[in-house]
Amino acid sequence: MISRKLALPVLLAAAAGTPYVLTEYGVPSVMRDTVTRFVSTEASLVGEAADPEPAFPHTVGSEYDFGPQAANPDAVHSPGIAGPPVADLREVIRFDISPKWVTNRWPRVTLALSESGLKGLRVPLVSGTRIDDLAGSLTYFFGPDHRLQRLTFEGFTGDALRLVQLATEHYGLNPEATLHAGMYVARWNKVPTSVLRITRPPVTASASPHARLQVLLELNRPAMAYGLSAETRRILEYDRQTEQW
């Protein structure tokens, strides 16, 4: 059993990326980007200022609601890149937020490329040290109206049950047959609009129980204004061609 003292460095390493994440086809390029963007020691980032705040308004409405400070939380002062701990995954996997919320909550935010019409803000997420916590890269994609249109998480967990419950109970994803550890999909006219794909890494180690499962989560607004990203569509097509889903 990994100790709590060692768990946070291990999870931060997972959030930054590990060598075997580069070996499996179908792993989104954002995880490879994370290797170069977030591989830094905690000590080197102590006291580092947050990136300049984008010029967006800080009040955004949404059909998804959770928490009293959805659009304008207090700025955090965390010595690490992963921001404050997460008691409930709905604190960060949510649509009732703004770019201001993102830059207030995380000390380090990176602009992420996406399809035309969307701008991404990427942050490292280490939700905690429990076996069902998440470690990886979380990206919020905002449209021209500054409303959140897409949310993606790519990373690792030791137990996906808590994330599965969130995806199925709050975002309407349903389980589908797969050779992977799990596949959950929301559809509109039979077309996938959101997906939670859970796979087993090519190599697992008993010393790293928090990284037993590899996770790809993409949630899109139900209105289908943008739909699944091209990267996720390619991954699902690969799964179809290889009869894994």
JOLINLIN-V956760 format. One record per pair of residues at least 24 apart in sequence whose ideal C-beta (glycine too) atoms are under 6 Angstrom apart, sorted by the first residue. I is the first residue (numbers start at 0). GAP is how many residues later the second one is. Records with the same first field share a line. If there is no record, write none. Layout:
I = GAP + GAP
This chain:
3 = 125
6 = 122
10 = 115 + 124 + 199
11 = 114
13 = 121 + 142 + 197
14 = 109 + 111 + 120 + 121
19 = 181 + 182 + 183
22 = 179
23 = 178
25 = 209 + 212
27 = 126 + 203
29 = 107 + 124
30 = 123
33 = 103
36 = 73
37 = 86
41 = 38
44 = 36
45 = 33
49 = 53 + 57
50 = 58
52 = 50
53 = 45
55 = 43 + 90
56 = 89
57 = 40 + 42
59 = 38 + 87
61 = 33 + 34
63 = 30 + 31 + 32
64 = 31
65 = 24 + 28
69 = 26 + 27
70 = 27
72 = 28 + 31 + 32
74 = 29
75 = 29
77 = 29
80 = 27 + 43
81 = 42 + 44
84 = 43
85 = 41
88 = 77
94 = 53
96 = 51
98 = 43
101 = 38
111 = 27
113 = 27
117 = 25
130 = 27 + 28
131 = 27 + 30
148 = 72 + 77
149 = 70
150 = 68
151 = 66
152 = 64
153 = 62
154 = 60
155 = 55 + 58
156 = 56 + 58
157 = 51 + 52 + 54
159 = 38 + 53
166 = 29
170 = 48
177 = 67
178 = 65
180 = 32
182 = 62
187 = 36
191 = 36
192 = 27
193 = 25 + 26
